[in-house]
Each structure stands twice: as structure tokens, then as C-alpha cells.
């Protein structure tokens, strides 16, 4: 059923079962594959971002062709317990707001540092 439609930009699987995880990794195609954590792959600088097919097109020639047409799929796995992302779930206390603001600011600072290079 998943493979019947368009290939998703990201596929999120919530399961600790090794067989289920392996089946999703081996039998599906998506831009990114995340286990037990939604959208966190976007915050990991070393993981490539992009889709498959039209949303995955990019530079091509020589080594770029190999990379473009082989698609490096980002895969990120996080254990369900302990729930380390509980910090960003509601209800939002003043302390949570401060911590989230600091974490969100870290990404902005990284973008500025990269632009200076």
C-alpha cells in the first residue's frame, strides 16, 4: 500500500520491532526514513535532504551523476524510551519555552556560520 502512491519526502515508522524496521528500510523508497522520531532528520547536519524522483533531482556530471542517481537516503532511529523529545511536547511551561528558544537559535547560528565560509 505504501509503494502504490508517490514516493514520500520522508517516511516515519514507529516500531521497536527489528523485522518491521528492516522491512521498511528494504522494501520502501522515500527521501528520508526515520524510526520513532518525526522530522528530527532535518536537524542533523550530516544527513542529506531530498526526495526521490522529481523532488530528488539535482546536479549531475561525473561524481555528481553517481550521487544524483543513486540517492543517499537519510535514515535516523531513536529509541521510544526514554522519550527524550518529551521536552518539545505540550504543555509548554516557561522553562520549556526557554529551552526550545535556545535550541532553535542554535540552528540559526549554524546557518550564519556556514554562510560566512
N, C-alpha and C positions, 0 to 999 in steps of 0.2 A: 504494500500500500504506500509506503514512503517513497519508493522508487517509481511509482506511477506518475507523480507530478513533476513539476520543475525542481531542479536541484536547489536546496535552500542555501542561503548565505551562511547560516550556522545551524547546527543540529545539536539540541540539548537533550541528554539522556540522564535520567535519574534512576540509577540502579547500582547496587554494590555487587551484583552478580557478574562474575568474570566472563561467563559464557554470553550473557546479554551484551556486555561491553564489547567483547570480541566480535560478535555478530554485527553490531552497528559499525565497528571500525572496518570490518572486511566486506560487508555487503551493502553499504550505502555510500553515496557520494555527496559531499557538501563542501562549502567553503571552509568551515571550521567544525570541529567535533568537540563538544565539552561534556564531561561527565560530572554530574552533581553540582554544577555551578553555572548559572546563566550569565552570559555576556562578560565574564571576567577575562576571557582571552584577549579582549580589546585593551586591557590594561597591562598586558605582558609584552614589553618592548621587543623581545626576541622572537615572538611568534608572527609569522606572515599573516596578512589580512587580505582577503579577496575571495571571490566566488569561483564557481566552476562554469564553464561555458561563457556566455556573453558578459557576465559580471566578473569573469576572471581574466579577460584579455588584457594584455599589457605589452611591454617591449619585446621585440623578437629580433634576433640575429645572433648567430654563433651561440655562445653560452646562454644568452637571454632566451633564445628559442627553446632550448632544452628546459629551462626553468618555466617558461610560459606554458609549454605544452605538457609538462609532467605534473604540474600543480602540487606544491607542497602544502598539504592540509594541516592546519593548526589543530592540535589535539591537547586538551587540558583536562586533567582529572583531579578532583578534590574529594576527600572522604566526606560522607554525610555527617559523621560525628567525629569530633565535636563540630558544631556549627559555627565556624569562625566568621561567617558572614552575618551572624545574628546582629552584629553591630549596625548594619545598614538597614535592617528591617524596622518597621514601625512597632511600637510608638517611638517617636523621636523626642528624647529628652534634650535639655540644653547641652549636656555632655556629649551626646551622640552628634548633635549639630556641629559642635566644635571639632570633633574628631573627623567627621565627614568633610568639613571645610578644609582641614589640614591635608587630608588625603587627596581631595580634588585639586588643591593647589599644587601638590607635588607633580601631577601630570602637566599642569600648565607651565611650571618651571622647566620641566624636561623639554617641552616643545620650544621654549625660548632658547635654551642652551643648544639644542640641535640646530636652530636657525642661525645661530652665530657662527657655526662651523663652516 
